[in-house]
Amino acid sequence: VRARPGGNSFRCLLCASSADQDHLESGKHQHVHRLWQENADKVRKMADAARTACNAGADLLPLEAWFHELLGAIQPRRSSDFLSLNVFKYFWHFVVRSWWPSCWAELVDALGKMAETAQLPEPDLGVEPPKPGESFPCFPVVEKELHKDTPSHDIDALGPLDLLAQGLQLLVDGRYSCWYCEVTISRDGLERHLHPYYKEGQQHQRNRKRWEELAAWVREHGWTLEGEQCRLDKKMLVCGCKAKPDQAICLLGGEEGHLRTKKHVHFQSTLTKPSQDLQDKRRTSWAIKIEASCNEYMLALVQQQQDRCAALLSKAGSLVPAPRQASAALSDSQRSAPEVSPSNDPAMPEPPLPEPGKDFPNLATGTDVEEKPGGKLYCHTCAYEVPPNEKEGHIYSKVHIKNRTSAMDAFKMIQARGDQLWREGQSLEEVDGTMKIVCQCGKNAAWWEIVQWYQDGFHASTKWHKKWAAYAGAELKSPKPWEESRRRRWEDMMAALEGPAAKRPRLQPAAGSSTSSSSSSSISSSTDAAALSIEAPSAATNLDSVSAKPVVTPSAVGYTEPSETDKEGATRDAANRYAPQLPCPELRWGFFDKKRKDLYIWCNPCATYVGRIKFNLNAGHSDCEEGGSCEHFTSAVRAQYKAAMAKAIQWK
């Protein structure tokens, strides 16, 4: 039996056919095997006769006579069948010619080697077990399972062998490679990857248990794979039923497993069932081979991990975790005490302040579309790139108008408490080129979701944040000496955001005007000039249109002052109808008439309804009622807002 090129299959030279364990048990092969053994017995008897004669000192026949004697003994008759002739051919080639002596003195030893070669046992062609660590997991047994209530310091105390039992192999750079999840993890990310409290840890434990079930199945029942025409190759199951290769764990799953699928069951019905004796041989051979293979792999793996630990310790001293006994050395008080982290250290350094334009967009300048290097435009409100030729259309799109409302609320919240985010373990950062709010509990979100995070304590009430707060002491932070100066620097930074182009111009009446005292307040133009194209009216224009007393819009005469709930509801309804942003912060949406679908503009400083808006983007209709005004909502501002509505309809 010889291996074919590649070593994946064998060929029986005596039978001139493919060879496997079933073939070795067949009647055809048993027949040629008996012929081979008959020739081997003749050679053995001839070797015994030559050795006896030599020991007795008798004269031996010439070497040529022994040659013809051997040839006549094993050569079949001319009328013999093909198999007998084939056996003779290969026996003469592999046994006789390989060892025939060159002189008479070597004859006895040569005949002994011929007999020994002819008596070699047939090879075991049972399926070779898949390689441990390549096709199925082979790691030490987990001594202590992790649960959702496991303290985090228990994970920190896991040694290299404990982590190896979890499928984490130490790499040469100090990181860990997870065999089950196929990811690379830093030392800081071990708790999140292993602890069942986190989703990532839950997924890891599920993967580990499923693969461990497969490993146990392979050790006990893997010998059946040959009869099923299946094999494991690099975590994949390859089957003779021509099914698409899938992860090896698809073998499991009961009735839904691969071996129970209709396609495989039909394929199995076409195969010849091996005899009970052959199955017993396969089971015994498999048990011996798989056990030896796993033991050899385990010893090599543990040695590799120990060598890497020693190398890292000698290089850095603390890149690898403490040994397993470190957990047992902790006292009861140390086990129950929370960890001391930089966040709850009284002497912690001041964290950096968020930088406008880097960690969060600067919407105080009136634009949320930033030009990136290379001429690309990026909309921070919608979080995607905008082609330069579509900038104006994007600004007036429904999506942008709706998103801008949320973005402005988020920007105002950042202005109010951006310097205090560290108290909750949070910060504004640029992550992979995207502005995000990041929490030390492992969660992050787009920067504008800061409103949702702080709305009724949404993020602080999640289990992830509570878990972090319990161990990191987020709620126990004491006052820091740098907090007051940090607050002043933040307020100065926010005040400096509004440059000359974004500051609200003040009304400057002409000399001697009787309205100078009543027109000294400012008109806001902090809205997005690029989005609404509403510019601050000139001083002369404002003097002609601003009256000394606010005037209620005719449709709102007799209406009471709106509550904050009314204002918030009207703001949501305006966003749902994709109405353009109001031109200044003094103006708010005060009320939404659900019957007539009208939006009413309320001026906070003047405490007056100054306008009624009809805006239907789908129908292409917009209007602003005349008659109402104040120093913040002049006739010029009304006209420009009507133009903004018309432009939004044009670009819908």
C-alpha angles and dihedrals in degrees: 000000000000131000116244121232109292094029093247096114141020138224128211108223094193094056095031092228142098115291130221135140091276090054092052088056094048123108093241093058093043088057095053089042090059090050090051091050091050090056090046091054091051091052091047092052090048091050091050091050093050092048092049093049092047092051090050092053094240120152112261125218119256118279092251091056091055089050094056091041091056093043092052092048098055103027111104125225120272091247092057120122126257095264094054091050091046092052091050092049096053094038091054092045100045101031113025104032093041093060106024107133126238094218139028094251091065096049098098094049092044093053089049092053091048090054091047093050093047091053096055111128122248116261122261104246095184113137112280113241116252116259114272113238091021105059101014134013121267113180137138118281116271106247098192124027119220120236135186091262095049109126115244093236088065089064091046088055094055111119128215093270091049090051090045088057087056090054095258113136119196114239127211092255094056096259125114130239116212111217093196099047098029094227135122117236133193122223090256091056097053096095094051092047097047107029112095089215090078125063090237090054092048090052091049093052091049091050092047095051094047093050091045089054089052092049091053090048092050092051093051106029104018091107088073091065092082092057089047091051089238133131138180117236122176097330091316131109114225114191134188090229087080093242116157109271111260137178112294091242088073085082086076128061103090112241091005094054121112095253089060098049118116092240094054094042089053091048091049091054089063093056126090112249111235120236122261091249091054091049090052091051091050092049093050094044092047094051092053095045098044093048093050092045094050093047092050092048093046093052092049092047095050091047090050092051092048091050092050092048091052091048093050093045092052091047104042106003098217109039093105126060126258118274121272093262091064091083093055091050093064117104122230091256091051092050094054097040118096119244120266108237131172089258094066098032109117090217095049116143120247112271115232119268117247111263118227112234092022108049096021132006121264103235093166089086091064099251135088097181110092127193111232127202110286095037095282120144122220125194110212091191095058096026100228141095119270121208109241093238091054099049097106093043091050093051091057096042121117093242095052094046091051094045093047092064091058092042093055091049089052092048091052091050090051090051090052101045109006092118092054100054091099090071089069092043091256136125141173110246142161108247117187091337094311126107110238143165107237128196126199089232087076100259126117136174141176113295094249091060089076086097091059092044092057097034103114089337092294099164096035089057095055119106092238093058093042089053091052092044091052093055102030097043094233091162093051099061110139123215114280126219092233097053097093095050089043090056093050092049091049093051090049090049092051091047091051092054091078101075125188092279093056102039116110111251117231124228111257110193120205119265113283094013114152091217096060094105095050097045100053096105122094133254113224122232098167092122121110103284091192092051101045102015089221108148126188108270118242121263093250093052093049092050090057095048106036115091124203092242129041114253122214115230108251096243092056100050108135095017115137124234110282120244123232088258090056091049094049092047092049090049091054092047091050090052091048089053090047093236113174118260116272112256100242139018093246089068118074136176100255106178142004119210101213093191098052095025091232126152119213122209116221123196110213100201093043094039091219140122100239103173148017118213129201110193127164112166095185094049092042094234128135136161141162119208117238125226105058123094147146137173089280098043106046128169089260092053089047092052093048092048090052087052090051091053091049091050091050090053090048091056098040 
